[in-house]
Amino acid sequence: MRIAVIGAGGVGGYFGAKLAAGGNDVAFVARGAHLAAMRANGLRVESAGGDIVLPRVIATDNPASLAPVDVVMFCVKLWDVEQSAAQIVPLVAQGGVVIPFQNGIDSHEVLARVLGAGHVLGGVAYIAASIRAPGVIAHVGSMARLRVGAFSHVLADRARAFVDACRATGVEAELAPDIRHALWEKFVFLGALSGLTCLARQPLGCIRSDPELRATFEAAVRETIAVAAMKGVTFADDFVARQLRALDGLPAEMRSSMLGDLIAGHRLEAPWLCGRVAELATLAGMGAPVNATIYAGLKPYVNGTPH
């Protein structure tokens, strides 16, 4: 399968490397020192599940330099969605599809507006991975899973083909029967976790072990569930309990990617996560005070560490 990975960070770098190691034709789009290192030395993934070393990879900062592909794995930061979507139009010109593996719930709608709905699938990535050094991806823990689905039955076969390609390379991948629900399911958990780890400047273990932070996490989850219901997405009665069990089952040292960005002084995805929950709640006339407060505390850092 011909695959272009747009954004070779933790998600794109890890899963792109797995797919390339499994024999797929994978090209990576990256920037700066990470791109330079990939061009010079290839890509390395450090993981408890087994390291991956790709001595040579196709890497560029210009998607237009690549030939059309079967699948675009779209893994850029949320503030880059619109601009990056316009750049990948030629990559799907021969019937290819794009799968956004990003945080948030809005990327597929932006991509559909730019590329046409007939080119867009939905994707959810579950992994703790980041760029440890230029050309090196570090995977924390054992979680590394993808969920992929089509918003229309017309593209169901394309979603299934990608899932099959992933499974053939040892990637844990699932064909999601309701990809919109899957997107919201992750959004509920990640919005609360990313916001609180950033607000506390602490990894996941601190959030779950401190009674007040744990209660705040649960409150943020419940607010997002209420917003989801206003959008027609509902969850089972035991969903909150399952989110708390999931929180308890992850490595204590795990950090949200947004906390990594905060510590590095980079831009934050908060407007599309806790900020988006607060925005949608306000539009529905219901309010989400916990998410709104978390977002207010992070707003000074949204465009990077203030100087």
Phi and psi in degrees as a GROMACS rama.xvg file:
@    title "Ramachandran Plot"
@    xaxis  label "Phi"
@    yaxis  label "Psi"
@TYPE xy
-89.3341  122.723  ARG-2
-132.825  136.16  ILE-3
-114.506  128.534  ALA-4
-103.133  111.99  VAL-5
-97.331  104.28  ILE-6
100.819  91.4281  GLY-7
-96.2673  45.1216  ALA-8
-83.1381  -145.534  GLY-9
-58.9015  -49.7727  GLY-10
-72.4892  -56.2264  VAL-11
-64.8645  -38.7174  GLY-12
-66.838  -44.463  GLY-13
-66.3384  -57.0064  TYR-14
-70.6931  -33.4101  PHE-15
-62.8195  -40.6767  GLY-16
-64.82  -41.9698  ALA-17
-60.7794  -43.6994  LYS-18
-67.8009  -37.9122  LEU-19
-67.6501  -42.4661  ALA-20
-63.142  -25.7713  ALA-21
-86.2114  4.47763  GLY-22
104.577  2.31293  GLY-23
-80.3039  156.613  ASN-24
-88.7079  98.6514  ASP-25
-116.134  131.591  VAL-26
-117.953  142.349  ALA-27
-112.976  136.16  PHE-28
-109.524  120.601  VAL-29
-142.686  -175.735  ALA-30
-138.053  163.215  ARG-31
56.5876  -140.878  GLY-32
-64.3887  -33.4508  ALA-33
-63.4012  -43.9293  HIS-34
-63.5677  -45.8392  LEU-35
-59.9192  -41.1616  ALA-36
-67.2398  -39.1565  ALA-37
-65.3663  -39.4226  MET-38
-66.2464  -36.5012  ARG-39
-83.0752  -40.3485  ALA-40
-127.599  2.97892  ASN-41
83.0987  -156.795  GLY-42
-128.824  136.091  LEU-43
-123.721  134.721  ARG-44
-115.19  124.274  VAL-45
-102.465  119.775  GLU-46
-149.872  143.896  SER-47
-63.9096  -22.8258  ALA-48
-81.4938  0.446759  GLY-49
123.89  126.35  GLY-50
-71.3946  153.702  ASP-51
-124.434  128.98  ILE-52
-124.16  117.216  VAL-53
-113.085  98.7785  LEU-54
-61.3474  -29.7709  PRO-55
-135.826  131.968  ARG-56
-135.974  156.281  VAL-57
-83.1341  117.676  ILE-58
-139.216  136.374  ALA-59
-151.077  164.097  THR-60
-106.846  6.61371  ASP-61
-126.23  98.7311  ASN-62
-56.5108  -29.3363  PRO-63
-65.8239  -17.3009  ALA-64
-80.1677  -8.39562  SER-65
-95.9785  150.88  LEU-66
-74.9947  159.769  ALA-67
-55.9278  148.519  PRO-68
-125.777  171.176  VAL-69
-79.6714  -40.4545  ASP-70
-139.13  134.388  VAL-71
-105.202  119.165  VAL-72
-88.6375  110.405  MET-73
-99.233  106.686  PHE-74
-129.033  28.1405  CYS-75
-78.6064  166.336  VAL-76
-66.671  156.199  LYS-77
-64.8685  -28.7475  LEU-78
-73.344  -11.5215  TRP-79
-99.3441  3.60117  ASP-80
-59.9435  -53.2328  VAL-81
-61.512  -48.7177  GLU-82
-64.2826  -44.5708  GLN-83
-67.9501  -32.7354  SER-84
-60.5192  -42.5157  ALA-85
-64.0392  -32.2076  ALA-86
-74.3111  -21.0794  GLN-87
-98.5558  4.16909  ILE-88
-51.5037  -46.8348  VAL-89
-63.9277  -26.0534  PRO-90
-69.1044  -25.1911  LEU-91
-108.135  14.426  VAL-92
-64.6154  -22.9614  ALA-93
-104.284  30.6207  GLN-94
97.3227  8.55878  GLY-95
-69.5064  166.122  GLY-96
-123.722  154.875  VAL-97
-113.939  138.344  VAL-98
-122.643  108.35  ILE-99
-76.542  120.267  PRO-100
-108.88  75.6894  PHE-101
-132.739  167.341  GLN-102
-74.9893  165.964  ASN-103
87.6297  -179.481  GLY-104
-126.65  5.88213  ILE-105
-110.871  -14.9608  ASP-106
-59.893  -40.6771  SER-107
-63.2748  -30.396  HIS-108
-71.0726  -39.2249  GLU-109
-64.6794  -45.5774  VAL-110
-62.0408  -40.1729  LEU-111
-64.0378  -36.4697  ALA-112
-66.6024  -36.7433  ARG-113
-84.0227  -43.0353  VAL-114
-99.8644  -20.6296  LEU-115
99.4346  137.455  GLY-116
-60.2532  -24.7936  ALA-117
-70.4459  -3.73343  GLY-118
-113.328  4.89658  HIS-119
-121.542  123.941  VAL-120
-104.804  177.69  LEU-121
-113.188  146.139  GLY-122
-143.947  147.936  GLY-123
-133.239  130.024  VAL-124
-114.257  133.495  ALA-125
-117.872  104.202  TYR-126
-166.268  149.667  ILE-127
-112.174  100.777  ALA-128
-149.898  152.621  ALA-129
-157.411  170.212  SER-130
-78.9583  111.765  ILE-131
-78.9303  -38.0721  ARG-132
-155.669  160.602  ALA-133
-51.565  125.093  PRO-134
84.075  2.99629  GLY-135
-130.601  124.827  VAL-136
-105.77  130.21  ILE-137
-107.637  124.761  ALA-138
-105.778  122.491  HIS-139
-101.341  134.059  VAL-140
76.5485  -165.872  GLY-141
-109.47  -9.85638  SER-142
-70.4037  124.022  MET-143
-161.279  91.5476  ALA-144
-142.826  145.289  ARG-145
-120.774  144.605  LEU-146
-124.367  131.933  ARG-147
-133.604  142.312  VAL-148
-159.808  166.799  GLY-149
-104.845  141.876  ALA-150
-80.2822  -15.9887  PHE-151
-135.194  144.336  SER-152
-60.5444  -20.0403  HIS-153
-60.5994  -32.3373  VAL-154
-102.522  9.99746  LEU-155
-58.5765  -39.3751  ALA-156
-66.2952  -33.2262  ASP-157
-68.7237  -39.5227  ARG-158
-64.1953  -43.179  ALA-159
-64.6553  -38.0482  ARG-160
-63.7743  -40.1626  ALA-161
-68.6604  -42.3169  PHE-162
-59.7199  -42.5132  VAL-163
-61.9195  -40.783  ASP-164
-64.4886  -38.8984  ALA-165
-63.8981  -48.7573  CYS-166
-61.716  -33.9658  ARG-167
-66.5524  -20.7832  ALA-168
-103.351  7.27523  THR-169
89.1499  5.24724  GLY-170
-80.4928  129.485  VAL-171
-72.47  113.37  GLU-172
-138.613  143.865  ALA-173
-129.234  139.289  GLU-174
-84.9585  110.284  LEU-175
-81.6281  123.707  ALA-176
-69.2245  -25.9601  PRO-177
-135.33  90.0262  ASP-178
-70.2915  -29.6743  ILE-179
-63.7971  -42.7666  ARG-180
-63.3959  -40.0602  HIS-181
-62.6426  -39.5192  ALA-182
-62.7396  -44.9063  LEU-183
-67.9024  -34.4857  TRP-184
-60.2165  -44.8582  GLU-185
-69.9743  -39.9699  LYS-186
-58.1991  -41.6921  PHE-187
-57.4972  -47.8754  VAL-188
-73.9108  -49.3295  PHE-189
-69.1666  -37.4657  LEU-190
-57.9085  -44.9637  GLY-191
-67.9725  -46.007  ALA-192
-67.6969  -45.52  LEU-193
-64.3108  -43.1449  SER-194
-63.1117  -44.2288  GLY-195
-74.1191  -38.1958  LEU-196
-62.9383  -35.8433  THR-197
-71.6336  -44.6973  CYS-198
-61.8699  -40.3101  LEU-199
-85.8978  -13.0784  ALA-200
55.1747  40.8482  ARG-201
-138.019  153.591  GLN-202
-72.7074  176.966  PRO-203
-55.8639  -37.8566  LEU-204
-57.301  -38.0001  GLY-205
-68.0134  -38.8045  CYS-206
-63.2853  -41.8331  ILE-207
-82.972  -22.1481  ARG-208
-91.7028  -22.3105  SER-209
-86.5493  123.364  ASP-210
-57.6716  -41.5711  PRO-211
-70.3286  -41.5449  GLU-212
-67.0809  -38.8406  LEU-213
-62.7819  -43.1463  ARG-214
-64.5834  -35.8897  ALA-215
-67.9801  -39.8615  THR-216
-57.6698  -48.5789  PHE-217
-62.5973  -39.9318  GLU-218
-64.7596  -39.988  ALA-219
-64.894  -39.7423  ALA-220
-60.4896  -46.2551  VAL-221
-64.4713  -37.2058  ARG-222
-62.6358  -43.118  GLU-223
-68.4655  -35.7684  THR-224
-61.3529  -40.1171  ILE-225
-64.9338  -39.0497  ALA-226
-65.9314  -41.9123  VAL-227
-58.677  -41.5028  ALA-228
-61.0292  -36.4602  ALA-229
-66.0761  -22.6514  MET-230
-95.5079  6.68995  LYS-231
85.4447  14.0072  GLY-232
-110.686  118.982  VAL-233
-119.659  158.41  THR-234
-127.888  157.518  PHE-235
-66.0336  160.388  ALA-236
-60.4766  -29.0313  ASP-237
-92.9942  11.0179  ASP-238
-62.7458  -43.7889  PHE-239
-62.2906  -43.6261  VAL-240
-60.4834  -37.7915  ALA-241
-68.5304  -33.2521  ARG-242
-68.137  -37.0829  GLN-243
-68.3242  -37.3384  LEU-244
-66.7179  -37.8221  ARG-245
-63.6814  -40.9123  ALA-246
-58.8986  -40.8181  LEU-247
-73.3627  -20.5654  ASP-248
-91.9258  -5.69927  GLY-249
-90.9256  158.693  LEU-250
-59.0312  135.001  PRO-251
-60.5215  -29.9134  ALA-252
-83.8408  -3.20192  GLU-253
-64.3393  133.746  MET-254
-113.47  146.322  ARG-255
-68.6689  153.082  SER-256
-61.8031  -30.3982  SER-257
-68.5201  -33.986  MET-258
-64.9524  -39.3209  LEU-259
-59.6845  -41.402  GLY-260
-65.6112  -40.8081  ASP-261
-61.9511  -46.5877  LEU-262
-63.0166  -35.5776  ILE-263
-80.0332  -7.1357  ALA-264
80.9756  17.8773  GLY-265
-88.9031  173.692  HIS-266
-61.9641  156.61  ARG-267
-116.329  149.696  LEU-268
-87.4552  11.2354  GLU-269
-52.6087  -37.8167  ALA-270
-61.1748  -25.1791  PRO-271
-97.339  -1.70697  TRP-272
-116.76  -101.076  LEU-273
-59.8355  -35.8113  CYS-274
-65.1039  -35.3985  GLY-275
-70.6047  -37.5252  ARG-276
-59.9384  -47.4524  VAL-277
-61.8417  -40.6516  ALA-278
-64.6469  -47.7792  GLU-279
-64.6268  -37.262  LEU-280
-64.1544  -42.5095  ALA-281
-62.7414  -43.2528  THR-282
-62.0662  -30.9417  LEU-283
-86.5512  -1.97994  ALA-284
72.4195  27.7395  GLY-285
-119.32  -27.9244  MET-286
79.6603  149.92  GLY-287
-146.173  76.3473  ALA-288
-61.3313  -33.4271  PRO-289
-68.4776  -50.8049  VAL-290
-63.0114  -38.4651  ASN-291
-64.0346  -38.5706  ALA-292
-69.6383  -42.1871  THR-293
-59.608  -45.2611  ILE-294
-63.5577  -40.9686  TYR-295
-59.7709  -38.5518  ALA-296
-68.9987  -23.5908  GLY-297
-97.8504  -13.737  LEU-298
-54.5172  -38.1916  LYS-299
-62.358  -16.3204  PRO-300
-108.171  1.79154  TYR-301
-59.511  -36.4432  VAL-302
-99.5648  20.7104  ASN-303
106.656  166.072  GLY-304
-61.0845  124.385  THR-305
-67.708  145.733  PRO-306
